[in-house]
Structures are given as C-alpha cells and as structure tokens.
Amino acid sequence: MDSMNRRAAEHPPSASADSSSSPSPASSAPHVPEEPEYLARYMVVKHSWRGRYKRILCISTSAIITLDPSTLSVTNSYDVATDYEGATPIIGRDDNSFEFNISVRTDGRGKFKGMKFSSRFRASILTELHRLRWNRIGAVAEFPVLHLRRRTGEWVPFKMKVTYVGLELIELKSGDLRWCLDFRDMNSPAIILLSDAYGKKNTEHGGFVLCPLYGRKSKAFQAASGTSTTAIISNLTKTAKSMVGLSLAVDSSQSLSVAEYIKRRAKEAVGAEETPCGGWSVTRLRSAAHGTLNVPGLGLGVGPKGGLGEQGDAVSRQLILSKVSLVERRPANYEVSI
C-alpha cells in the first residue's frame, strides 16, 4: 500500500480544546467540521526555508490539506477550484530523487507559488493530483494502434490515448474506453519489444508489450498506419518522466515473437495452480474500461448497465479461495480475471 489509511485513526485534523480542561456541555461544544472524504493520504517531507519536516498530504476532490503528523492539526489547506494550479516532478540526476512541486495560492488571491515536497510515493501522489484537474487538461497525444487479441490472433484497430498519468485504449466505432493503465502501475520492464515474423528485433514491425503490475495481464500492440512504434514508445517514456517522474524501462534484449508471446500470455491467464479451499459464484460490479478505470472516492453509484458509474457493467465471476490468495476467475474458462 503506497498511501496511508483513508480515514484518520484517532482525531480529525481540526484544532481541539486543551485536554486538561473540564468537558463542556454538549450545547456549548464548538462545532467540529466533518473531515472530507480523502482520495488518498501520503506521508511526505516538506522542504521550506525553515528546513525539512514531515507532513501528511491529504488529497480530496475539494481540497489539498497538509497535517502535522504528531498532532493531526491542519498546517495548510488549499481549495482545489481556486487555489490549486498543478503539480510537477522535480527531475534529479538519478531515479533516487523523489522531489515534486505543488503550485498553490491562498484564498484565491495572488500569484501561484510552488510548495516543494519529497516522497517515495511521488508517482502516485502526482497521479492523484493530476486527476484533480482532469476536466482542465487534455490528452498528451493520440496514436492509431493495433491490439493483439490472444484467443484469435487478430490485430484489431484501436486508438491509444496518452494522458498525464498513463494511457487509455479507445474503441474506434463507439469511442468507449476499453482499457487503461497508469504509469505508476507499470512493471519493470514496462515495455518489451517484440521481434518481427522472421525473429529479428525490428522495432517498427514487431510491436511491443505493455506490462502492468499487481497481476494484471500484459497486452501487445503494433503501430498502425500513420505512426510508428518508436514514436509511441518515445511519447510514453517522455510523458511518464515529465508528468509523474517515472523512468519506464524498455526491454529490447528479448527475441520474443508474437507466437511466443501468445503462449506466454496464455499461461498468465490461467494463473497459479493452487489448491482451492472454497469457491463462490458472484457478480462483479465493474467501473468503465472493463474495471480498469480509476474510481475516485466511495460515492459512485450503480449505473444503467449495472456497474459502477455511467459506463460500468456487471459480469459473472467465481471467487476462488486458496491458502495464500483470493482469486477472481471467469466461469466459462476458469481464467484469472485481473
């Protein structure tokens, strides 16, 4: 887990009365504002003219708040709509630098100024902060691509959209979001180049594989007419570095053909062979893009398709419990679904 608990364990972040004073009657007790529903909270180090000190960075849809971790009292609060301009990584000489800036101002007045922080969770923090401005920022780039369907071996045309925080796969006819992947959720290597039909490591004709973390399945792509594999990979790596401070590793050492990748991908789909302790037939409520769309907050209701939000859907699944894991599988073929 790269963020702290969503709810404060002990006290709200507002100042409280001296604990040594006698309790006041309920009628005269000061009103304590309700703690906002945080999207995420992270332990960070703030850099200022006074030095470096720890803070809890709290991110909600309405405010960016910093707390003193020793008292949980609010040290700074900025309204997202009026006092927050954006966030950027500070690129150091090596990948061990985790500094970033948040551009803010106070009470909707004056110029925006950068607040400097550092955290090993920088990529996740910047991802959440960029999403606060989602309606004000556009796509970084769009590319026509071909996506390999493992079961049929077909290359199907899609549009790949590169965003501030990752990439989205868009269906051409409907414009629906089919799949998405954040830069922070990419493995190392993040991209593997495929060899061409003759086994040569040809960047343009072999295609490439995107490799997610957390057990999610990899996906293979080729550049469609009008672009190149080199252009797509270059844009992905540059955007990840400049927007969330991540260096995506590209592996060009493997002579992995499409046929070999399909065999490897089939083993990924089946998943680990673990002895089941129990199993249940369930209905999974998914968000858009087959459940890969990030869902902020806890207030998203059931939409018209039976899933989470307007574009979410509901699918039948089996939950299989073993001694080491709880696995979601498709009833039709027993494949792991992540």
CORPEZI-V838134 format. One record per pair of residues at least 24 apart in sequence whose C-alpha atoms are under 10 Angstrom apart, sorted by the first residue. I is the first residue (numbers start at 1). J is the second residue. Records with the same first field share a line. If there is no record, write none. Layout:
I: J  J
This chain:
1: 121
2: 40  41  42  43  120  121  122  124  125
3: 39  40  41  42  43  57  58  121  124  125
4: 40  41  42  43  56  57  58
5: 38  40  41  42
6: 37  38  39  40  41  42  58  59  297
7: 35  36  37  38  39  40  41
8: 35  38  41  72
10: 72
11: 35  71  72  73
12: 36  71  72  73  74
13: 65  66  67  68  69  71  72  73  74  75
14: 67  71  72  73  74  75
15: 71  72  73  74
16: 73
36: 60  61  62  63
37: 61  62  297  298  299
38: 62  63  64  65  296  297  298
39: 128  129  295  296  297  298
40: 124  125  128  129  296  297
41: 65  66  125
42: 66  119  120  121  122  124  125
43: 67  69  118  119  120  121
44: 99  117  118  119  120  121  122  125
45: 99  116  117  118  119  120
46: 99  100  115  116  117  118  119
47: 99  101  115  116  117  118
48: 115  116  117
52: 116  117  118
53: 117
54: 117  118
55: 117
57: 117  125
58: 125
59: 125  128  129  132
60: 128  129  132  296  297
61: 128  129  131  132  133  296  297
62: 132
63: 132
64: 102  104  129  132
76: 106
77: 104  105  106  107
78: 104  105  106  107  108
79: 104  105  106  107  108
80: 104  108  129  132  133
81: 108  132  133
82: 106  107  108  109
83: 107  108  109  110  111  112
84: 108  112  113  129  132  133
85: 112  113  114  129  130  132  133
86: 112  114  126  129  130  131  132  133
87: 114  115  116  125  126  127  128  129  130  133  243  244
88: 114  116  122  126  129  130  242  243  244  245
89: 116  117  118  122  123  126  241  242  243  244  245  246
90: 116  117  118  241  242  243  244  245
91: 241  242  244  245  246
92: 245
94: 247
95: 245  246  247
96: 120
97: 122  245
98: 122  123  245  246
99: 245
100: 125  126  244  245
101: 126
102: 126  129
121: 184
122: 184  244  245  246
123: 165  182  183  184  185  240  241  243  244  245  246
124: 165  182  183  184  185  244  245
125: 184  244
126: 164  165  184  243  244  245
127: 164  165  166  182  183  184  243  244
128: 165  296
129: 165  244
130: 163  164  165  243  244
131: 164  165  294  296
132: 296
134: 163  164
137: 163  164
138: 162  163  164
139: 163  164  165  166  167  168
140: 164  165  166  167  235  236  239
141: 167  232  235  236  239
142: 167  168  169  170  227  232  235
143: 169  223  224  225  226  227  228  229  231  232
144: 169  170  172  222  223  224  225  226  227  228  232
145: 169  207  221  222  223  224  225  226  227  228  229  232
146: 207  220  221  222  223  224  225
147: 207  208  209  219  220  221  222  223  224
148: 207  209  219  220  221  222  258  262
149: 219  220  221  262
150: 219  220  258  259  261  262  263  265  266
151: 262  266
153: 258  259  262
155: 220  221  222  224
156: 221  222  224
157: 221  222  223  224
158: 221  224
159: 224
160: 221  223  232
161: 236
162: 232  235  236  239  240
163: 236  239  240  243
164: 236  239  240  242  243  244
165: 239  240  243  244
166: 236  239  240  243  244
167: 236  240
168: 289  292  293
169: 289
170: 289
176: 288  289  311
177: 288  289  290  292  293  311
178: 288  289  290  291  292  293
179: 219  288  289  290  291  292  293
180: 288  289  290  291  292  293  294
181: 210  211  212  213  216  292  293  294
182: 212  240  292  293  294
183: 212  236  237  239  240  241  243  244  245  246  247  248
184: 212  213  240  244  245  246  248
185: 211  212  213  214  216
186: 210  211  212  213  214  216  218  246  248  249
187: 211  212  213  214  215  218  248  249
188: 212  213  247  248  249  250  251
189: 248  249  250  251  252
190: 218  237  247  248  249  250  251
191: 218  219  220  233  236  237  248  249  250  251  252
192: 218  220  249  250  251  252  253  254  255  256
193: 220  221  229  233  250  251  252  253  254  255  256  257
194: 220  221  222  251  252  253  254  255  256  257  258  260  261
195: 252  253  254  255  256  257  258
196: 255  256  257  258
197: 257  258  259
198: 257
199: 255  256  257  258
200: 255  256  257
201: 252  253  254  255  256  257
202: 229  252  255
203: 228  229  230  233  252
204: 228  229  230  231
205: 229
206: 256  257  258
207: 257  258
208: 232  233  250  251  252  256  258
209: 250  251  258  261
210: 250
214: 338
215: 268  269  271  336  337  338
216: 268  269  292  336  337  338
217: 265  266  268  269  336  337  338
218: 261  264  265  268  269
219: 261  262  265
220: 258  261  262  265
266: 335
267: 335
268: 335  336
269: 329  333  334  335  336  337  338
270: 329  333  334  335  336  337
271: 327  329  334  335  336  337
272: 325  327  336
273: 322
274: 320  321  322  323  324  325  327
275: 320  321  322  323  324
276: 320  321  322  323  324  325  326  327
277: 320  321  322  323  324  326
278: 319  320  321  322  323  326
279: 318  319  320  321  322  326  327  328
280: 317  318  319  320  321  328
281: 316  317  318  319  320  328  329  330  331
282: 315  316  317  318  319  328  331
283: 307  314  315  316  317  318  319
284: 308  313  314  315  316  317  318  319  328
285: 309  312  313  314  315  316
286: 311  312  313  314  315
287: 311  312  313  314
288: 312  313
289: 313
290: 314  315  338
291: 338
292: 338
